[in-house]
Amino acid sequence: MMAKLDTKYVNKYLQSADEGVADDQFRAGLLFSTGDGVSQDLVTAHKWFNLAAMNGIEEARENRAEISLDMSAQEIAKAQKMAREWIMGR
């Protein structure tokens, strides 16, 4: 069993993701998709994978497609709206 990430590292990744660092947007997607150090939340994971993909992280596209299979159309629409709102807030 893998150890959960330390809260300090989780917060660092999330802050960096929110500042627009593509690698950490991808990491944030991983955290939320797996529930490592945070509550699992596929909508939030999709948002971060979407933003990371827009910033050139190819693997984020693959992860986004994979988790989309476990999401409803409404959840995907919500995640896309969250990503747009994040971009508009920049």
C-alpha positions in Angstrom: 0.0 0.0 0.0 1.3 3.4 -0.9 1.6 6.1 1.7 -0.6 9.1 1.4 1.0 12.3 0.4 1.9 14.7 3.1 -0.6 17.6 3.3 2.2 20.1 2.9 3.1 18.6 -0.5 -0.5 18.4 -1.6 -1.0 22.1 -0.7 2.2 23.0 -2.6 1.1 21.1 -5.7 -2.4 22.7 -5.6 -1.1 26.2 -5.1 1.4 25.8 -7.9 -1.4 24.3 -10.1 -3.6 27.3 -9.4 -0.7 29.5 -10.4 -0.7 27.9 -13.8 2.2 25.5 -13.6 1.3 22.7 -16.1 3.2 19.9 -14.5 1.5 20.6 -11.2 -1.9 21.0 -12.9 -1.3 17.4 -14.1 -0.3 16.3 -10.5 -3.4 17.9 -9.1 -5.4 15.9 -11.6 -3.7 12.7 -10.5 -4.3 13.6 -6.8 -8.0 14.1 -7.3 -8.4 11.2 -9.6 -6.8 8.8 -7.1 -7.8 10.4 -3.9 -4.1 10.6 -2.8 -3.9 13.2 -0.1 -7.3 14.6 -1.0 -10.9 13.4 -1.3 -11.3 11.7 -4.6 -13.2 14.0 -7.0 -13.3 13.1 -10.7 -14.9 16.5 -11.6 -12.0 18.4 -10.1 -9.5 15.9 -11.5 -11.0 16.4 -15.0 -10.7 20.2 -14.6 -7.0 19.9 -13.8 -6.3 17.4 -16.5 -8.1 19.7 -19.0 -6.0 22.7 -18.0 -2.8 20.7 -18.0 -3.7 19.3 -21.5 -4.3 22.9 -22.7 -0.8 23.7 -21.4 0.8 20.9 -23.5 0.9 17.9 -21.1 -0.1 15.1 -23.5 -0.5 12.5 -20.7 -3.2 14.7 -19.2 -5.3 14.2 -22.3 -5.1 10.4 -21.8 -5.9 10.6 -18.1 -8.8 13.0 -18.8 -10.2 10.5 -21.4 -9.8 7.6 -19.0 -11.6 9.2 -16.1 -14.3 10.6 -18.4 -15.5 6.9 -18.9 -16.5 6.9 -15.2 -18.2 10.3 -15.3 -21.7 11.4 -16.4 -22.2 14.0 -19.1 -23.3 16.5 -16.4 -20.1 15.9 -14.4 -18.0 16.4 -17.5 -19.9 19.6 -18.3 -19.3 20.8 -14.8 -15.6 20.1 -15.0 -15.3 21.9 -18.3 -17.2 24.9 -16.8 -14.8 24.9 -13.8 -11.8 24.9 -16.2 -13.3 27.8 -18.2 -14.0 29.8 -15.0 -10.4 29.1 -13.9 -9.1 30.5 -17.2 -11.4 33.5 -17.1 -10.2 34.3 -13.5 -6.6 34.6 -14.7 
